């Protein structure tokens, strides 16, 4: 198997000064595990977002906390997820902006040539810079006992790591999830990339295949296409991003086609083989068989929870290989002394979801709180260009629950700032409970939809309806003004024929 397809441990390629800084922070080679305290209020296994937030929050409140990590502190977000992917996406956006500069009356000599090694070096530099926030040293300074090594339960209140035994009052599982690959014959032998290894690249693959048309696959497909690769995107459905709002997904699909990404939809990959230094993908699409020759293959088809090696049976924690650790609404496992948070137990596999869950765990585990996961109103964003951001219910979900809705849509082609920005493709769509201004859900498609969705999320959390948003002054011109314009549209629905008739009589009387 290609070594780049293996799970990360304490190794990151290439071995340059930036990755050395990264490792010195998140897996310091000279780290010495402390002597365990007699007993910990909380032992956290896993130092991704959920684990870090839990450990820091609990220690800040005065609890005695131990944090265990066998790979890299920072987890997916810092090392192989949010941080490096957004660095790559920003570079790809810059390349696209240069190529499209002529429409703004700006000449770009050379057409925006991409220096791929420099793009990846910038990624590694910024990741290294950010890594201190998740470093072993910083968490030690916060009062957390940091243990590097593989933690496993050895008794009802003990965890062993690197030959040391930690006693706990409560424990938290936050070991996250990892990328998995579909059982395609020849794929493992030929070698492939995942989100855990794609950022190790130092040379641009001229021909690049992406398997999976979900958020990760789509983000990386567009980024690599814009950075100069010829991308072929395979997806087993008839449309990319098929779990999203259909109108939103269609905008992204058409953007991909215009940018030259080859979409192979309803795809069934039959086998992969190596031939003359290249990788040949044999597939069937819509009843026709074909092949494509590429230099690299990125697999973005799903994730599996990291439940192996924890010895969960010893402490009576139920789990499955598919869904991870079983938790109740309070994030408590089947062992009431052990909690879980993040990708190991949640359907929302986002950094901000792990953060929110960690805060629930702190309150429930340490203070007998009754905070519920189901009470969270969770936004998310797919960072294509334009972005898709969503919060709450889709219309199809409301219908399935028997909830009648009114839907308000504002297209960006009708918003002044979007017109001046040359970013007219997109919309704001808000669903309210029929006959009311109560917001049930929203989807935004815009260049920076992820920045815009928080206004709607805040309104939903604060039980603020469209009527109130209509009274909020938005700076002109901004693309977020589209939200206010939708709220104004709702207000106009209150002006029924009967109300208009009353107004007409009033104005006639006051003349």
N, C-alpha and C positions, 0 to 999 in steps of 0.2 A: 504493500500500500504506500502511496505517496506520503512521506512523513508530514506534509502540511495538512493532511486530513485527520491527524491524530488529535486527541483532546489536549488542550493546553495544560501544562503544569507550570513549573517555574522557569519556563523557557519562552522567549519571544524573539522572533526573527524580524529583521536582520539584527545582528549583534553590533549595533552602532551606539554612539554616545547617548542618544535620546532614549533608546530602549534600556540602556544601562541605568540611566537616571530613573526610568520607570520602575525597573526591578529593585533598585536600591530603596524605593519608597514602598512598593506594594509586596515585595518578597525579598527583603534584604538578605543577602547571602551570609552575613555575619550575625544574623539575629539569634539571640539567646532567649529561649522561652523562660519566663519567670518561674519562681517557685510558687506552686498553687496556694491560694488562701485556704484556710481550714474549711470554708464553705462559702459558696457564691449565692447571692440572691438570684442571679441569672447567668446561665451559660448559653451562649449563642453559637451555634454551629453554622458557619457560612458568613463570609464577609463581603457579600454583594450589597446592593442598596438596602434590602430589608434588614440584613444583619448589622450593617454599619449604623443605620438609623436607630435600630433597637438598642444596640450597645451604647452609642453616644447619648441617647436620650435617657436611658436608665442610669448610666453613670453620672450624668448631669444632675439627676435627682437624688444622688447620694447612695445608690445601690452599688453593691460590690459585684462587678461584672467581668466575665471572661469571654473572650472572642476567639473562635478557632477558625482557621482557614488553611486548606491544603493546597490551594493553587495561588491565585493572585488576589490580594485585597482590592476591593473596588468592583469585583465581579464582572459580569458582562458589560454593564453600562460604561465603565471607564475603559476597560481593556479591549473589548471586541464588539461593542454595541454602540450606544448613543454617541459617545465622544468621537471615536474614530470615524464612524459613518457620517456624522454631520460635518466633520472636517472635509471628508471626501466630497460630500454633496455640495458644500460651499464652493470648493474649487470647480466642480462641474458646472455650477450655476454661473460662476465667473466666466468660464469658457463660453457658455451659451450666450451670456450678455454681450461679450465681445463680438461673437458671430452675428448677433442680432442688432448690433449698434447702428447699422445703416438706417434702420427704420426710424431712428431718433435723429437722423441728420449727422451722425458721427461716423467718420471714416476710421477703420481699424486696419492699418497696414499689416499684412501677414495673415489676417483672418483668424487671429487668436490661437497661435500654435501652443500646444500643451506640452509642458515638460513633466512627464509622468513621474520620474524619480523625484523631482522637486515637490510635486504634489504629495507624494507619500512621505517625504522627509518632513514637510510641514505638518502632516498628520501626526507623525511620531513626536515632533517637537512640542506641539500643543498638548498632546496626551501626556507627555512627560511633565509639562508645566502644571497641568491640572491634577496630576496624580498625588501631589502632596496632601490634598484634602482627604484622600482615602488611605494615607500612609500608616504603616505600623507605628512609626514614631509619634505621629499626631494623636493617634488613639491611645497610645501609652500616656501621652501628656494629658489626655482627657480623663485619665484614671482607669482606663480599661486594661486588664491583663490580656495581652495578645499572645496567642499560641499558634505557631505555624506547624502544620502537620494534619494528619487525618484523624478526625474525632469519631469515636464510636462508643455507644452505650455499653457499659459492662455490668450495670446493676440498676436497681430502681432509682438511685439518686447519684450515680457516678458515670463519668465519661472519661475515657482514656485517650490521651493525645501525646504522641512522641514519648512514650514511656512514663508519662505523668498521669496521675489520677485526679480528676476534678470532681468535687462534691457540689451538688446544686440543690437549691430549693425549688427553682423553676428552670426550665430549659426552653430554648427556641430553636426550631429547625428553619434554616434559611439558606439551604444549599443550592437553590435555584434549579435551572434546567440547562440542557445542552442540545446542540443541533443534532438531528438525526437525518439519515439518508434513506431514500426509498430502496427497496430490494431490486435494483436494476442489475441484471447480469453484466459483469465486466466493469461496473463503475468503481468498485473498491480497488480492483487491480490496476485500472488505468490511472486512478487518482483524481481527487476532486477537492474543491475548496468549500468551506462553510464560512459563516460570519466569524468564526473563531480563528480562521487562518487567512482570509482574503486580504486582510490588512498587512500581511507579511510580504505582499508583492512589492518588488522594487522595479520591475519592468512591466510595461503595459502589454497585456495580451492582445494581439491584433484581432483575433477571433475569439469571442467570449460567449459562452452559453450559460444561461441562468435557468435552473429548473425550479419552478414555483412562481406563480403570479400573485402571491400575497404581498403584504407590505414590504418585507425585507427584500424579496426578489425584485419587486418593482422599483424600489429605491435604488438598489444596486444596478439594475439593468439600465435605468436612465443615466445614472452617474457615469458608468463606464462608457456608454454610448457617447455622451458629451465629452468625455476625456479622450476619445479617439478610437475606442474599440468598436468592432462591428459586432453588435449584440444580437443573439437569438434567444428569445424568451419562450420557454415551454410552460404551458399551463394545462391542467387536465379539465378545466371547465371551458365553457363557451365564451367567457369574458374574464379579463383580469380583475382583481380586486372584487370578486363576485360576492363577498360578504358585505360590501359597502352599499350605500345608496346607489341604485342603478344609474341615475342621472350623473352622479359624481364620477363613478367608475368609467362611464362612457367618455367623459371629458379627458380623463387620463389616457384611456386607450387610444383615442384619436390623436392626442399629443405624442404618444409613443410612435404611432404610425408616421406622423409628419417628421419626426426626428430620425426616422430610418431604422428603428428597432424592428427586427423581424419577429412577428408574433406567430407562434405555433400553438393554436388553441385546440381544445379537445384532444390533447396530445397523449399518446401512450408510448413511452420510450421502451423499446424492446430490448436493446442491448447497447453496450458501449465497447469499443475496441481501440487499441492503439495501432496506428498505421503510419509508417514513415515519419515518426516523430510527432504526429498529430493525434488528436482524439476524434474518433468517428462515432457519432450518435445515430443509431438506427431507430426510427420512430414511425408511428402511424398517426395520421391526423385526418379526421373526417373521412375515414375509409381508404385513404391513400397512404402508401408507404414511401418513405423518403429517407435521406441521410443528410447530415450536416457535419462539416469538418471544422473543429475548433482547436484552440491552443489551451484553453482552460475551461473548467466547468465549475460553476458555483451552484451549490445545492441549498435551496431555501424553502424546504417543504415541511418543516415542523420541528418541534422540540420535545424532548423527553425529560421528565423530572429526575433530579439526582437523588435517588433513594437508596442506591446500592452502598454497601459498606458501612452503613450507620448502625447496624445491629438493632433495628427497630423492634424486632420480635421480642427482644429482652425486656423492653419497657411497654409492650402492649400497644404500640402505635400502628394502627391499620393504614395500609397504603396499597397502591397498585402501580405497576410499571407504566401504565398509560396516564393516569390522572394524578399520580403523586400521593401525598399524604392526605388522609381524610380529616377534614376539620369541620367544626360547626360554625355557626354564624359569628361566634366570638373568637374565631381562629384558634380554638382549643382542639387538640387532637383527641383520640380515643383514650389517651392517658391525660387526666385533668391537670397534671403538673407540667405537661409539655405542650407548647404552642408552636404554630408554624406561620410563616408569612412569605409572600413573594411567589416566584414561579414554581416552587415545589408543591404548592397547594391551591393556586388561584388560576382562574381562567383569564383574568386580566394580566397579561404578561408585559407590563410596562414598568419603567423605573418609577414613575410617579405613583403607580398603584402599589408597588412594593413599599414605597415611603409611607403612603397613607396607612397601609396594613400594619407596618411597624409601629406606628403611633397607637393603633388600636391594641396591639399586643402589649405595649408598655402599660397602658391603663388597665387592661384586663388582667395581666399576669401579676402586676405589682400592687395594684390598688383595688382589687376586687371590682373593677369596672364592668360595665355591661355594654360596651360599645360594639356595634354590629357592622360587619362587612357589608351587609345588604343595604345599609343606610347611606353608603357612599354614592355620590353622583360622579361618575368617572368619565372624564373626557379622554380622547386620544387623537393622535394625528399621524397620518402617513406622509412622509416628507419627500414626496415627489414634487414636480413643478408643473402645474400648481399643486399645492398641498390639499389633502382632504382631512378636515377635522370634524369630529363628531362627539356629541354628548347626548345621553338619555336614550329614548326610544327611537327606532326607525318606525316609519309608518306601518310597515308590515308587522312589526311586533305589537303595535297598538291594536291593529286589526285582529291579530291572533288572540289578544287578551279581551277582545270585545269592547275596546275603548274607541269611541267615535272621536275623530280629530278634525280640526280645521288646519289647513296647511297654507303658509304664506311664503312666497318665493320672491326674492329680489335678485335679478341677474346683474352681474358686474358691468355688463355692457350699458347699463342704465345708471351707473354710479360715476360721477364726474372724476374722482381721483383715479379710479381704475382705468378710465378712458385715457387720462393724461399719462398714466404709468405704462400704457400699452399692455395692460393685464386684464383684458375684458372677458377672458374665458373663466367662467366660474359663477357662483351664486351663493346666496345665503338662503337656507330653507329652514323654517321653524314650524314645528308642530305644536299646536295648543289643544287642550281638551275642548271639544266642541261646545260652542256657546260661552266659553270663558276665555280669559287671557292667560291661563295657567300653562306654562311651557312644559311640554313633555319630552321634547328632544329637538335636536338641531343638527344640520350638516352644513359645513361651509367649505366651498372650493375656492381657493384664492392663493396668491403667491405666498402669503404668510397667514394662512388660515389658522395655524396653531396658535398664533398670537391673538387672533380675534375670538376664538371660541371661549376664552376665559370669561368674557363679559356675560355670555349666556349661561355658562356654568355657575358663575356667581349669582346670577338671577335665580337659577333653579335652587341652589343651596339656600338662598335667602328667601325663597318663596315669593320672589318678585315677578310680577307678570308683565306682559307686553305693554299694558296701559302705563305702568310706571316708567318703563324704558323709553316710552314715547316722550316723557317729560324730561329726560336726561339730555343735556346739551352735549353734542358731539362736535369736536373741532371740524371745521370745513377747510379744505377737502381732505377727507380720509376715506379709506375703503371700509372702515368699521362703521361709517355712516349708513351703510346698507342695513345694519341691524336696526338703527333708529327708523329708517324708512319703512321697514317691515312693521315696526311697532306703530308707526303712523297709519299704515294700511289697516292694522287691526282697529285702531281708533275710529277710522272711517266706517267700519262695519257697524259701529254703535249708532251711526247716524241713520236710523231706520226711516222709512217713509213717514211714519207717525211723528217721529221727532222732528223731521224736516218741516212737516206741516205746522207743528207748534212754533218752530223758529220763524216760519214765514208769517204767521199771525202776529208774533211778537214784534218783528221788525215793521210790519204794516202799522201796528198800533203806536210804535215809538216814532214814526216818521212825522 
